[in-house]
């Protein structure tokens, strides 16, 4: 986070304190990223004390990235039924879907100037 005293992260801890099932690797040995519907995005201090749960919609909310300006977060969600990109204000307000085509949209970053 912009203050360098807190972090944004995704977790499934509210569903179960244990880590979710680890999927088997693909036949070619590559890692498989699971899209667990219990992921939500949180803001906490560096010791893990949660300040705020930033997402609370049904489905996967993860892969959050904070803008260089420190005012926005881009993240991946299945709240529309497909993996799409969304933005929100740093406090979790004003959630907006920014991609709409069928298929995986995720792992987004902002441009270095924070405008895109």
Wavefront OBJ file of the C-alpha trace (Angstrom):
o trace
v 0.000 0.000 0.000
v 1.127 3.596 -0.482
v 1.923 4.042 3.207
v 4.428 1.121 3.190
v 2.869 0.105 6.521
v 0.046 -2.081 5.219
v -0.701 -4.614 2.488
v -3.502 -5.803 0.234
v -3.869 -9.547 -0.245
v -6.389 -12.262 -1.151
v -7.277 -15.046 1.246
v -9.718 -17.914 1.755
v -9.342 -17.850 5.563
v -12.968 -16.903 6.279
v -14.189 -20.114 4.665
v -11.723 -22.365 6.450
v -8.611 -21.729 8.534
v -6.847 -24.542 6.653
v -5.391 -23.879 3.235
v -7.588 -24.998 0.334
v -6.869 -28.144 -1.661
v -3.696 -27.884 -3.751
v -4.456 -28.891 -7.333
v -2.213 -31.418 -9.040
v 0.331 -30.033 -11.487
v -0.386 -30.283 -15.174
v 1.092 -33.186 -17.118
v 3.856 -30.883 -18.352
v 4.723 -30.091 -14.694
v 3.481 -26.508 -14.765
v 1.669 -24.994 -11.798
v -2.140 -24.735 -11.863
v -3.708 -21.604 -10.344
v -7.007 -22.550 -8.716
v -9.917 -20.151 -8.838
v -11.405 -20.743 -5.388
v -14.745 -18.985 -4.947
v -13.867 -18.237 -1.323
v -11.051 -15.780 -2.145
v -11.675 -12.218 -0.996
v -9.375 -9.201 -0.838
v -8.255 -7.692 2.485
v -6.266 -4.704 3.722
v -4.113 -5.374 6.783
v -1.106 -4.153 8.677
v 2.250 -5.877 8.180
v 1.517 -8.259 11.063
v -1.696 -9.510 9.411
v -4.203 -7.589 11.519
v -7.063 -6.902 9.126
v -8.217 -3.299 8.799
v -10.912 -3.994 6.230
v -12.312 -6.666 3.945
v -12.314 -4.896 0.574
v -14.463 -7.378 -1.399
v -17.521 -9.313 -0.303
v -19.250 -10.497 -3.486
v -19.927 -14.163 -4.233
v -17.102 -15.768 -6.204
v -13.371 -15.389 -6.681
v -11.866 -11.969 -5.866
v -8.059 -11.988 -6.000
v -4.959 -10.934 -7.976
v -5.110 -7.389 -6.601
v -2.615 -4.728 -7.653
v -2.429 -1.208 -6.222
v -1.960 1.685 -8.643
v 1.281 3.701 -8.531
v -0.818 6.695 -7.439
v -2.135 4.670 -4.490
v -5.754 5.531 -5.237
v -7.041 2.443 -7.120
v -6.836 -1.338 -7.034
v -7.295 -3.590 -10.061
v -8.337 -7.199 -9.395
v -9.740 -10.328 -10.993
v -13.221 -11.549 -10.107
v -15.832 -14.096 -11.155
v -18.728 -11.994 -9.822
v -20.122 -11.652 -13.376
v -19.848 -15.402 -14.036
v -16.577 -15.115 -15.990
v -13.043 -14.117 -14.986
v -13.045 -10.367 -15.547
v -11.030 -7.362 -14.409
v -12.435 -4.797 -12.016
v -11.169 -1.636 -10.387
v -12.067 -0.182 -7.014
v -10.961 2.710 -4.891
v -8.242 1.963 -2.371
v -10.919 1.675 0.360
v -12.952 -0.924 -1.601
v -15.629 1.495 -2.809
v -16.728 2.229 -6.391
v -16.188 -1.261 -7.879
v -16.289 -1.149 -11.689
v -16.002 -3.952 -14.228
v -13.497 -3.008 -16.964
v -13.347 -6.144 -19.167
v -16.330 -7.940 -20.656
v -15.195 -10.612 -23.150
v -15.472 -14.320 -22.400
v -12.250 -15.898 -21.136
v -9.613 -15.275 -18.512
v -8.831 -11.659 -17.747
v -6.485 -11.455 -14.817
v -3.075 -10.675 -13.433
v -3.477 -7.005 -14.332
v -1.131 -4.166 -13.482
v -1.400 -0.404 -13.860
v 0.852 1.524 -16.197
v 3.809 3.179 -14.420
v 2.078 6.578 -14.571
v -1.073 5.097 -12.989
v -3.382 6.290 -15.788
v -4.129 2.904 -17.387
l 1 2 3 4 5 6 7 8 9 10 11 12 13 14 15 16 17 18 19 20 21 22 23 24 25 26 27 28 29 30 31 32 33 34 35 36 37 38 39 40 41 42 43 44 45 46 47 48 49 50 51 52 53 54 55 56 57 58 59 60 61 62 63 64 65 66 67 68 69 70 71 72 73 74 75 76 77 78 79 80 81 82 83 84 85 86 87 88 89 90 91 92 93 94 95 96 97 98 99 100 101 102 103 104 105 106 107 108 109 110 111 112 113 114 115 116
